[in-house]
Amino acid sequence: MGRAYALAVLVAAGLFSASCAPVHAGAASDNQRPEIAYLKLVNSWRPPSDPELVFLLMAQYANAGRHADGISFFTDVAKRFDPELTDVQRALYLDAIALLRAGHANAVPLLSRIGWVRETVRRLDEAKRLTHDEVFVTRWASGVVRAQLPGFLGERDAARADLEWCVTHFEGAPHPGWLREVYFQLAAIYRDRGDHTLAAQYLARSQWTSDTKPVTFTTPFASDPARGHTFSARAIREVVPHSVYALSGFDFTEFYFVISADRRELVAIDAGTSSAAARAALDALHAQVPDLPPLTTVLITHAHWDHVGGQEAFRSLSPAARFVGRANFAEELAHDAQGDRKMLARFFGTSYDAEPVAAYRPDVAIDRKVELSVGGTRFVLLPARGGETEDAMLAYLPEQRVAFVGDVLMPYLGAPFAEEGSVDGLLAVLEQLHELDARVLLHGHAPLTALFDSIPMLDDLHEQVAWLRDQVVDEVQRGETRAAIHAANLVPPELERSPSSVHLAYLVLRENVINRLFDQHSGYWQNGLQGLDALGDADRGELLVDYLGTSEAGVAGAAERLVADGKHEMAAELLRWAQTRFPASVRLQAVRRVVYLKLMEKNQDINPFKFIVYAGEIGAAPRRVEAPELARMEPSR
């Protein structure tokens, strides 16, 4: 979430230059960054009950290069809400302001710069005092900023103390991904101290291959080129004691297992993307639960690539597990088969094999509500339309009040690169879930389980999404372009009364709801005359170079200015055009890498699919960051 930009040159470089970094007139407006407009609004309604919304806005301001705007906004709301704030909330605002001040320091006049930095450090210290030095995010912010200050300011020891505290107390982090920046900054500190062995160890743990980088990643997302993307660190969670287990980080999707009441049978929910991942998950559960019974039943929530691709691992068991799924599975398989294999490899890795997906067949196919008993455990299986596919199936444990919902609430309303899914299906399944007495909702992917976590919040979200659907359809019918609808910052009038969990879920859904509805209601000749021609990047590159006379240096300079102004998508498109004319340009390749890293940084908290696609463009998907070993690394002698 949080971002801290390099202060090492902000003060030191300023000693040799009387000019500040340029501020471009084209800096991104709220219309161009609708996520900033939205987050400003929800953060202005009331003091934060969820720190994530504060850090999301701070991160978006930093990514857009709008540090001064962010400082002003958070200073104003902190002052307005002060009588209502707890010490922890005050510390939260101090951290956000301090991180933005760190990124703004190079724009402060030379004679005021050291004072600016000292005041930034004072705010970090006050935040630590208010939280008794015991809150991970506050120690993280303090350590990351201090680590990047020039040595003559005397903050390196304090930085090392904060960062090593974070390593020791990593259990307090939102997830191990927050350690990526901790390890990176510790590597820099030990490099400056001359301990190159320890510096190399910390750099390796950070998963950065260079000692410089233009972005900050705190995401748990990771990718292996062959095995594909995972959303979280590997973990086994006991959802219901001795009965329901959730396994994260073994695959693109989640694995769930249920031990039957008589403890003689094991039920799996979905089969993952690959047999290797399915075997690894089952082996890991065996290691944690030594008396695990044999797997006899697999319930398939829908026949997507990442939910049936590992079926052979479970079918190869002796005796083979029986598979239960929807009767209309074949229609979904036929649709899956039309998918872009190159795009699928970005998500599932180069070893992805489509054959097991195509071979999937349920042994028991349902087309209506069915009650199934496995070893004395009662499952209620419910056909659902859902927001992603037409063959969805809910699996409900009424005694435990646990519902396995697959991807019925996938925010993309189907895969973004396939014509499927619907907003109406999503609204229908929200109504269906309302009828259940579920206490726990377990989704097909870890971020969804965290985001859509209760029936009451889904009831509230239903109202907001229904409003958004009607607004978008009206805008399309009036001839508005997709860009204009996004820029309108559509916010339901009743959203202010909703809890912060709904505010975040609506933000994650909004862009995708607009895109899916616009696609499905406007056809391939879209409002704004999009889609009428078949011009490609090469044509636009010809226009750029042959007709407008833009040089390689001109393109690079324009892209660099766009990045400085937070217009990363525009920079990426410009570079795609220019690449057709300057394919060997080293400078354009360097700028391109920065642009896509900035796009990854922008989307790491709100759009993981974009994160994956942008990472694939430059081969920069981050490897998994692991929690520290019990034995701490010691400086070499």
For each residue, the residues with C-beta under 8 A, 3 or more apart:
1: 52 55 56 58 59 137 174 218 605
2: 55 58 59 95 96 99 137 140 141 144 216 218
3: 58 59 62 63 99 103 216 601
4: 99 102 103 141 144 145 148 181 216
5: 62 102 103 148 216
6: 9 10 148
7: 10 11 102 105 117 145 148 149 150
8: 11 12 148 149 150
9: 6 12 13 106
10: 6 7 13 14 102 105 106 113 117
11: 7 8 14 15 105 113 114 117 149 150 153
12: 8 9 15 150
13: 9 10 16 17 106
14: 10 11 17 106 110 113
15: 11 12 110
16: 13
17: 13 14 110
18: 110
19:
20: 23 106 107 108 109 110
21: 106 107 564
22: 564
23: 20 27 107
24: 27 561 564 565
25:
26: 561 562 565 567
27: 23 24 64 65 66 565 566
28: 32 33 64 65 66 565 566 567
29: 32 33
30: 33 34 36 37 40 489
31: 34 37 487 489
32: 28 29 487 566 567
33: 28 29 30 36 37 60 64 566
34: 30 31 37 38 486 487 488 489 511
35: 38 39 60 507 606
36: 30 33 39 40 57 60 61 64 66
37: 30 31 33 34 40 41 489
38: 34 35 41 42 489 491 507 510
39: 35 36 42 43 53 56 57 60 507
40: 30 36 37 43 44 57 73
41: 37 38 44 45 489 491
42: 38 39 45 53 495 500 503 507
43: 39 40 48 53 54 57 73 77
44: 40 41 77
45: 41 42 496
46: 49 81
47: 81 84 85 89
48: 43 51 53 54 89 92 500
49: 46 499 500
50: 53 500 501 504
51: 48 54 55 92 137
52: 1 55 56 500 504 605
53: 39 42 43 48 50 56 57 500 503 504
54: 43 48 51 57 58 74 92 93 96
55: 1 2 51 52 58 59 96 137
56: 1 39 52 53 59 60 504 507 605 606
57: 36 39 40 43 53 54 60 61 70 73 96
58: 1 2 3 54 55 61 62 70 74 96 99 100
59: 1 2 3 55 56 62 63 601 605
60: 33 35 36 39 56 57 63 64 602
61: 36 57 58 64 66 67 69 70 73 100
62: 3 5 58 59 65 66 67 70 99 100 103
63: 3 59 60 566 568 598 601 602
64: 27 28 33 36 60 61 565 566
65: 27 28 62 563 564 565 566
66: 27 28 36 61 62 69 70 566
67: 61 62 70 71 100 101 103 104 107
68: 71 72 104 107
69: 61 66 72 73
70: 57 58 61 62 66 67 73 74 96 97 100
71: 67 68 74 75 97 100 101 104
72: 68 69 75 76
73: 40 43 57 61 69 70 76 77
74: 54 58 70 71 77 78 93 96 97 100
75: 71 72 78 79 97
76: 72 73 79 80
77: 43 44 73 74 80 81 93
78: 74 75 81 82 85 90 93 94 97
79: 75 76 82
80: 76 77
81: 46 47 77 78 84 85 89
82: 78 79 85 90
83:
84: 47 81
85: 47 78 81 82 89 90 93
86: 89 90
87: 90 91 130 131
88: 91 92 130 131 135
89: 47 48 81 85 86 92 93
90: 78 82 85 86 87 93 94 127 130
91: 87 88 94 95 126 127 128 130 131 135 138
92: 48 51 54 88 89 95 96 127 137
93: 54 74 77 78 85 89 90 96 97
94: 78 90 91 97 98 123 124 126 127 130
95: 2 91 92 98 99 123 124 127 137 138 141
96: 2 54 55 57 58 70 74 92 93 99 100
97: 70 71 74 75 78 93 94 100 101 123
98: 94 95 101 102 120 121 123 124 127 141 145
99: 2 3 4 58 62 95 96 102 103 141 145
100: 58 61 62 67 70 71 74 96 97 103 104
101: 67 71 97 98 104 105 116 119 120 123
102: 4 5 7 10 98 99 105 120 145 148
103: 3 4 5 62 67 99 100
104: 67 68 71 100 101 107 108
105: 7 10 11 101 102 108 113 116 117 120
106: 9 10 13 14 20 21
107: 20 21 23 67 68 104
108: 20 104 105 112 113 116
109: 20 112 113
110: 14 15 17 18 20 113
111:
112: 108 109 115 116
113: 10 11 14 105 108 109 110 116 117
114: 11 117 118 153
115: 112 118 119
116: 101 105 108 112 113 119 120
117: 7 10 11 105 113 114 120 121 149 153
118: 114 115 121 122
119: 101 115 116 122 123
120: 98 101 102 105 116 117 123 124 145
121: 98 117 118 124 125 145 146 149 155
122: 118 119 125 126
123: 94 95 97 98 101 119 120 126 127
124: 94 95 98 120 121 127 128 138 141 142 145 146
125: 121 122 128 129 142
126: 91 94 122 123 129 130
127: 90 91 92 94 95 98 123 124 130 131 138 141 142
128: 91 124 125 131 133 138 139 142
129: 125 126 132 133
130: 87 88 90 91 94 126 127
131: 87 88 91 127 128 134 135 138
132: 129
133: 128 129 138 139 165
134: 131 172
135: 88 91 131 138 139 172
136: 139 140 166 169 170 172 173 174 178
137: 1 2 51 55 92 95 140 141 174 178
138: 91 95 124 127 128 131 133 135 141 142
139: 128 133 135 136 142 143 162 165 166 169
140: 2 136 137 143 144 162 166 173 178 181 182
141: 2 4 95 98 99 124 127 137 138 144 145
142: 124 125 127 128 138 139 145 146 158 159 162
143: 139 140 146 147 159 160 161 162 163 165 166 182 185
144: 2 4 140 141 147 148 163 181 182 185 216
145: 4 7 98 99 102 120 121 124 141 142 148 149 159
146: 121 124 142 143 149 155 156 158 159 162
147: 143 144 156 159 160 163 185 186 188 189
148: 4 5 6 7 8 102 144 145 185 188
149: 7 8 11 117 121 145 146 153 155 156 159
150: 7 8 11 12 153
151: 154 156 192
152:
153: 11 114 117 149 150
154: 151 157
155: 121 146 149 158 159
156: 146 147 149 151 159 160 189 192
157: 154 160 161
158: 142 146 155 161 162
159: 142 143 145 146 147 149 155 156 162 163 185 189
160: 143 147 156 157 163 164 186 189
161: 143 157 158 164 165
162: 139 140 142 143 146 158 159 165 166
163: 143 144 147 159 160 166 167 182 185 186 189
164: 160 161 167 168 186
165: 133 139 143 161 162 168 169
166: 136 139 140 143 162 163 169 170 173 178 179 182
167: 163 164 170 179 182 183 186 628 632
168: 164 165 628 632
169: 136 139 165 166 172
170: 136 166 167 173 176 178 179 627 628
171:
172: 134 135 136 169
173: 136 140 166 170 176 178 179
174: 1 136 137 177 178 218
175: 178 220 232 233
176: 170 173 179 220 233 625 626 627
177: 174 180 217 218 219 220 221 233 625
178: 136 137 140 166 170 173 174 175 181 182 218
179: 166 167 170 173 176 182 183 205 206 625 627 628
180: 177 183 184 206 207 208 217 218 622 625
181: 4 140 144 178 184 185 206 216 217 218
182: 140 143 144 163 166 167 178 179 185 186 206
183: 167 179 180 186 187 202 203 205 206 625
184: 180 181 187 188 202 203 206 208 213
185: 143 144 147 148 159 163 181 182 188 189
186: 147 160 163 164 167 182 183 189 190 202
187: 183 184 190 191 199 200 201 202 203 206 211
188: 147 148 184 185 191 192 199 211
189: 147 156 159 160 163 185 186 192 193 199
190: 186 187 193 195 196 198 199 202 635
191: 187 188 194 195 196 199 211
192: 151 156 188 189
193: 189 190 635
194: 191
195: 190 191 198 199 635 636
196: 190 191 199 200
197: 200 201 636
198: 190 195 201 202 633 634 635 636
199: 187 188 189 190 191 195 196 202 203
200: 187 196 197 203 204
201: 187 197 198 204 205 633
202: 183 184 186 187 190 198 199 205 206 633
203: 183 184 187 199 200 206 208 211
204: 200 201 207
205: 179 183 201 202 625 626 628
206: 179 180 181 182 183 184 187 202 203 625
207: 180 204 622 623 624 625
208: 180 184 203 211 213
209:
210: 213
211: 187 188 191 203 208
212:
213: 184 208 210 216 597
214: 594 597 598
215: 597 598 600 601
216: 2 3 4 5 144 181 213 601
217: 177 180 181 600 601 604 622
218: 1 2 174 177 178 180 181 604
219: 177 604 605 611 622
220: 175 176 177 231 232 233
221: 177 229 230 231 604 608 611 612 622
222: 229 230 621 622 623 624 625
223: 228 229 230 349 612 615 621 622 623
224: 227 228 349 623
225: 349 350 621
226: 349 350 351
227: 224 274 276 277 349 351
228: 223 224 251 252 273 345 347 348 349 352
229: 221 222 223 252 346 347 348 349 612 621
230: 221 222 223 249 250 251 252 624
231: 220 221 248 249 252 445 446 447 608
232: 175 220 235 248 249 446
233: 175 176 177 220 248 249 624 625 626 627
234: 247 248 249 250 284 624
235: 232 247 248 249
236: 245 246 247 248 284 285 288
237: 245 246 247 248
238: 241 242 244 245
239: 243 244 245 246 256 402 440 442
240: 243 244 400 402 440
241: 238
242: 238 259
243: 239 240 258 259 400
244: 238 239 240 256 257 258 259 397 400 402 442
245: 236 237 238 239 256 257 258 259 285 288 289
246: 236 237 239 254 255 256 442 449
247: 234 235 236 237 250 254 255 256 257 281 284 285
248: 231 232 233 234 235 236 237 254 446
249: 230 231 232 233 234 235 446 624
250: 230 234 247 255 272 277 280 281 284
251: 228 230 254 255 272 273 274 277 278 281 306 310
252: 228 229 230 231 272 273 306 347 348 445
253: 270 272 273 306 307 444 445
254: 246 247 248 251 270 442 443 444 445 446 449
255: 246 247 250 251 268 269 270 272 278 281 282
256: 239 244 245 246 247 268 269 270 404 442
257: 244 245 247 266 267 268 269 282 285 295
258: 243 244 245 266 267 269 374 377 397
259: 242 243 244 245 263 265 266 289 292 293
260: 263 264 265 266 267 293 374 375 376 377
261: 375 376 377
262: 265 375 376
263: 259 260 291 293 375
264: 260 293 375
265: 259 260 262 293 294 295 296 297 374 375
266: 257 258 259 260 292 293 294 295 296 297
267: 257 258 260 295 296 297 298 299 374 377 379
268: 255 256 257 271 282 295 297 298 299 314 321
269: 255 256 257 258 298 299 301 395 404 442
270: 253 254 255 256 298 299 300 301 307 308 406 444
271: 268 278 298 300 307 308 309 310 311 313 314 323
272: 250 251 252 253 255 277 278 281 306 307 309 310
273: 228 251 252 253 277 305 306 309 310 348 352
274: 227 251 277 278 309 310 348 351 352 353 356
275: 278 279 309 310 311 312 313 316 356
276: 227 279 280 310 313
277: 227 250 251 272 273 274 280 281 310
278: 251 255 271 272 274 275 281 282 310 311 313 314
279: 275 276 282 283 310 313
280: 250 276 277 283 284
281: 247 250 251 255 272 277 278 284 285
282: 255 257 268 278 279 285 286 295 313 314
283: 279 280 286 287
284: 234 236 247 250 280 281 287 288
285: 236 245 247 257 281 282 288 289 292
286: 282 283 289 290 292
287: 283 284 290
288: 236 245 284 285
289: 245 259 285 286 292
290: 286 287
291: 263
292: 259 266 285 286 289
293: 259 260 263 264 265 266 296 375
294: 265 266 317 319
295: 257 265 266 267 268 282 298 314 317 321
296: 265 266 267 293 319 321 322 374 375
297: 265 266 267 268 321 322 324 372 374
298: 267 268 269 270 271 295 311 314 321 322 323 324
299: 267 268 269 270 324 325 379 381 393 395 404
300: 270 271 303 307 308 323 324 325 326 329 360 362 393
301: 269 270 307 392 393 394 395 404 405 406 407 408 444
302: 307 325 326 332 386 388 389 391 392 393 406 407
303: 300 307 308 325 326 329 332 333 336 357 360 389 391
304: 307 308 332 336 388 389 407 415
305: 273 308 309 336 339 344 348 352 354 357
306: 251 252 253 272 273 309 347 348 444
307: 253 270 271 272 300 301 302 303 304 406 407 444
308: 270 271 300 303 304 305 311 356 357 360
309: 271 272 273 274 275 305 306 348 352 353 356 357
310: 251 271 272 273 274 275 276 277 278 279 313 314 356
311: 271 275 278 298 308 314 315 323 356 359 360
312: 275 315 316 356 359
313: 271 275 276 278 279 282 310 316 317
314: 268 271 278 282 295 298 310 311 317 320 321 323
315: 311 312 320 321 323
316: 275 312 313 320
317: 294 295 313 314 320 321
318:
319: 294 296
320: 314 315 316 317
321: 268 295 296 297 298 314 315 317
322: 296 297 298 363 364
323: 271 298 300 311 314 315 360 361 362 363 364
324: 297 298 299 300 362 363 364 365 366 372 381
325: 299 300 302 303 329 360 362 364 365 366 391 393
326: 300 302 303 329 332 362 365 366 367 383 391 392 393
327: 362 365 366 367
328: 331 332 367 390 391
329: 300 303 325 326 332 333 360 361 362 365 391
330: 333 334
331: 328 334 335 390 391
332: 302 303 304 326 328 329 335 336 389 390 391
333: 303 329 330 336 337 357 358 360
334: 330 331 337 338
335: 331 332 338 389 418 420
336: 303 304 305 332 333 339 357 358
337: 333 334 354 358
338: 334 335 418
339: 305 336 343 344 415 417 418
340: 343 344 417
341: 344 345 354
342: 345 346
343: 339 340 346 347 417 613
344: 305 339 340 341 347 348 352 354
345: 228 341 342 348 349 350 352
346: 229 342 343 612 613 615 616
347: 228 229 252 306 343 344 609 612
348: 228 229 252 273 274 305 306 309 344 345 352
349: 223 224 225 226 227 228 229 345 352
350: 225 226 345
351: 226 227 274
352: 228 273 274 305 309 344 345 348 349
353: 274 309 356
354: 305 337 341 344 357 358
355: 358 359
356: 274 275 308 309 310 311 312 353 359 360
357: 303 305 308 309 333 336 354 360
358: 333 336 337 354 355
359: 311 312 355 356
360: 300 303 308 311 323 325 329 333 356 357
361: 323 329
362: 300 323 324 325 326 327 329 365
363: 322 323 324
364: 322 323 324 325
365: 324 325 326 327 329 362
366: 324 325 326 327 370 381 383 393
367: 326 327 328 383
368: 383
369: 380 381 382 383
370: 366 380 381
371: 378 379 380 381
372: 297 324 378 379 380 381
373: 376 377 378 379
374: 258 260 265 267 296 297 377 379
375: 260 261 262 263 264 265 293 296
376: 260 261 262 373
377: 258 260 261 267 373 374 397 399
378: 371 372 373 397 398 399
379: 267 299 371 372 373 374 395 396 397
380: 369 370 371 372 395 396 397 398
381: 299 324 366 369 370 371 372 393 394 395 396
382: 369 393 394 395 396 432
383: 326 366 367 368 369 392 393
384: 392 393 394 408 428 429 432
385: 390 392 422 425 428 429
386: 302 389 390 392 406 407 408 409 425 426 428 429
387: 407 408 409 410 413 414 421 422 423 425 426 429
388: 302 304 392 406 407 408 410 412 413 414 415 420 421 425
389: 302 303 304 332 335 386 392 407 414 420 421
390: 328 331 332 385 386 420 425
391: 302 303 325 326 328 329 331 332
392: 301 302 326 383 384 385 386 388 389 406 407 408 429
393: 299 300 301 302 325 326 366 381 382 383 384 406
394: 301 381 382 384 403 404 405 406 408 429 432 433 436
395: 269 299 301 379 380 381 382 403 404
396: 379 380 381 382 402 403 404 436 438
397: 244 258 377 378 379 380 400 401 402 403
398: 378 380 401 437
399: 377 378
400: 240 243 244 397 439 440
401: 397 398 437 438 439 440
402: 239 240 244 396 397 438 439 440 442
403: 394 395 396 397 433 436 438 440 441 442
404: 256 269 299 301 394 395 396 442
405: 301 394 408 409 429 433 441 442 443 444
406: 270 301 302 307 386 388 392 393 394 443 444
407: 301 302 304 307 386 387 388 389 392 410 443 444 445 448
408: 301 384 386 387 388 392 394 405 425 426 429
409: 386 387 405 426 429 430 443 448 452 458
410: 387 388 407 413 414 421 444 445 448
411: 448 451 508 509 512
412: 388 415 416 421 512 516 609
413: 387 388 410 421 422 423 425 426 512 513 516
414: 387 388 389 410 418 419 420 421 422 516
415: 304 339 388 412 418 420 421
416: 412 512 515 609
417: 339 340 343
418: 335 338 339 414 415
419: 414 519
420: 335 388 389 390 414 415
421: 387 388 389 410 412 413 414 415 425 426 516
422: 385 387 413 414 425 426 516 520
423: 387 413 426 427 465 469 513 516 517
424: 427 428 469
425: 385 386 387 388 390 408 413 421 422 428 429
426: 386 387 408 409 413 421 422 423 429 430 465
427: 423 424 430 431 462 465 466 469
428: 384 385 386 424 425 431 432
429: 384 385 386 387 392 394 405 408 409 425 426 432 433
430: 409 426 427 433 434 458 459 461 462 465
431: 427 428 434 435 462
432: 382 384 394 428 429 435 436
433: 394 403 405 429 430 436 438 441 455 458
434: 430 431 455 458 459 462
435: 431 432
436: 394 396 403 432 433 455
437: 398 401
438: 396 401 402 403 433 441 455
439: 400 401 402
440: 239 240 400 401 402 403
441: 403 405 433 438 449 452 453 454 455 458
442: 239 244 246 254 256 269 402 403 404 405 449
443: 254 405 406 407 409 446 448 449 452
444: 253 254 270 301 306 307 405 406 407 410 448
445: 231 252 253 254 407 410 448 449
446: 231 232 248 249 254 443 449 450
447: 231 450 451 608
448: 407 409 410 411 443 444 445 451 452
449: 246 254 441 442 443 445 446 452 453
450: 446 447 453
451: 411 447 448 501 504 505 508
452: 409 441 443 448 449 457 458 461 505
453: 441 449 450 457 501
454: 441 457 458 501
455: 433 434 436 438 441 458 459
456: 459 460
457: 452 453 454 460 461 499 501 502 505
458: 409 430 433 434 441 452 454 455 461 462
459: 430 434 455 456 462 463
460: 456 457 463 464 498 499 502
461: 430 452 457 458 464 465 498 502 505 506 509
462: 427 430 431 434 458 459 465 466
463: 459 460 466 467 492 494
464: 460 461 467 468 492 494 495 498 502 506
465: 423 426 427 430 461 462 468 469 506 509 513
466: 427 462 463 469 470
467: 463 464 470 471 492 493 494
468: 464 465 471 472 490 492 506 509 510 513 514
469: 423 424 427 465 466 472 473 513 517
470: 466 467 473 474
471: 467 468 474 475 490
472: 468 469 475 476 485 490 513 514 517 518 521
473: 469 470 476 477 517 521
474: 470 471 477 478
475: 471 472 478 480 484 485 488
476: 472 473 479 480 485 517 518 521 522 527
477: 473 474 521
478: 474 475
479: 476 527
480: 475 476 484 485 527
481: 484 485 526 527 528 530
482: 485 486 514 515 518 522 526 527 528 530
483: 486 487 528
484: 475 480 481 487 488 528
485: 472 475 476 480 481 482 488 490 514 518
486: 34 482 483 511 514
487: 31 32 34 483 484
488: 34 475 484 485
489: 30 31 34 37 38 41
490: 468 471 472 485 510 514
491: 38 41 495
492: 463 464 467 468 495 506
493: 467 496
494: 463 464 467 497 498
495: 42 464 491 492 498 502 503 506
496: 45 493
497: 494
498: 460 461 464 494 495 502 503 506
499: 49 457 460 502 503
500: 42 48 49 50 52 53 503 504
501: 50 451 453 454 457 504 505
502: 457 460 461 464 495 498 499 505 506
503: 42 53 495 498 499 500 506 507
504: 50 52 53 56 451 500 501 507 508
505: 451 452 457 461 501 502 508 509
506: 461 464 465 468 492 495 498 502 503 509 510
507: 35 38 39 42 56 503 504 510 606
508: 411 451 504 505 512 606 607
509: 411 461 465 468 505 506 512 513
510: 38 468 490 506 507 513 514
511: 34 486 514 515 607
512: 411 412 413 416 508 509 515 516
513: 413 423 465 468 469 472 509 510 516 517
514: 468 472 482 485 486 490 510 511 517 518
515: 416 482 511 512 518 519
516: 412 413 414 421 422 423 512 513 519 520
517: 423 469 472 473 476 513 514 520 521
518: 472 476 482 485 514 515 521 522 526 527
519: 419 515 516 522
520: 422 516 517
521: 472 473 476 477 517 518
522: 476 482 518 519 525 526 527
523: 526 531
524: 531
525: 522 529 530 531 532
526: 481 482 518 522 523 529 530 531
527: 476 479 480 481 482 518 522 530
528: 481 482 483 484
529: 525 526 532
530: 481 482 525 526 527
531: 523 524 525 526
532: 525 529
533:
534:
535: 539 540
536: 539 540
537: 540 541 576 577 579 580
538: 541 542 580
539: 535 536 542 543
540: 535 536 537 543 544 577
541: 537 538 544 545 577 578 579 580 581
542: 538 539 545 546 547 580 581
543: 539 540 546 547 548 577
544: 540 541 547 548 550 555 574 577 578 581
545: 541 542 548 549 550 551 578 581
546: 542 543 549
547: 542 543 544
548: 543 544 545
549: 545 546
550: 544 545 554 555 558 578
551: 545 554 555
552: 555 556 578 582 585 587 588
553: 556 557 587
554: 550 551 557 558
555: 544 550 551 552 558 559 574 575 578 582 588
556: 552 553 559 560 585 587 588 591
557: 553 554 560 561
558: 550 554 555 561 562 571 574
559: 555 556 562 563 571 574 575 588 591 592 595
560: 556 557 563 564 591
561: 24 26 557 558 564 565
562: 26 558 559 565 567 568 570 571 574
563: 65 559 560 566 567 568 571 591 594 595 598
564: 21 22 24 65 560 561
565: 24 26 27 28 64 65 561 562
566: 27 28 32 33 63 64 65 66 563
567: 26 28 32 562 563 570 571
568: 63 562 563 571 572 595 598 599 602
569: 572 573 599
570: 562 567 573 574
571: 558 559 562 563 567 568 574 575 591 595
572: 568 569 575 576 592 595 596 599
573: 569 570 576 577
574: 544 555 558 559 562 570 571 577 578
575: 555 559 571 572 578 579 588 591 592 595
576: 537 572 573 579 580
577: 537 540 541 543 544 573 574 580 581
578: 541 544 545 550 552 555 574 575 581 582 585 588
579: 537 541 575 576 582 583 588 592
580: 537 538 541 542 576 577 583
581: 541 542 544 545 577 578
582: 552 555 578 579 585 588
583: 579 580
584:
585: 552 556 578 582 588 589
586: 589 590
587: 552 553 556 590 591
588: 552 555 556 559 575 578 579 582 585 591 592
589: 585 586 592 593
590: 586 587 593 594
591: 556 559 560 563 571 575 587 588 594 595
592: 559 572 575 579 588 589 595 596 618
593: 589 590 596 597 618 620
594: 214 563 590 591 597 598
595: 559 563 568 571 572 575 591 592 598 599
596: 572 592 593 599 600 614 615 617 618 620
597: 213 214 215 593 594 600 601 618 620
598: 63 214 215 563 568 594 595 601 602
599: 568 569 572 595 596 602 603 610 614
600: 215 217 596 597 603 604 611 614 615 620
601: 3 59 63 215 216 217 597 598 604
602: 60 63 568 598 599
603: 599 600 606 607 608 610 611 614
604: 217 218 219 221 600 601 608 611
605: 1 52 56 59 219
606: 35 56 507 508 603
607: 508 511 603 610 611
608: 221 231 447 603 604 611 612
609: 347 412 416 612 613
610: 599 603 607 613 614
611: 219 221 600 603 604 607 608 614 615
612: 221 223 229 346 347 608 609 615 616 621
613: 343 346 609 610 616 617
614: 596 599 600 603 610 611 617 618
615: 223 346 596 600 611 612 618 619 620 621 622
616: 346 612 613 619 621
617: 596 613 614
618: 592 593 596 597 614 615
619: 615 616
620: 593 596 597 600 615
621: 222 223 225 229 612 615 616
622: 180 207 217 219 221 222 223 615 625
623: 207 222 223 224
624: 207 222 230 233 234 249
625: 176 177 179 180 183 205 206 207 222 233 622
626: 176 205 233
627: 170 176 179 233
628: 167 168 170 179 205 632
629: 632
630:
631:
632: 167 168 628 629
633: 198 201 202
634: 198
635: 190 193 195 198
636: 195 197 198
637:
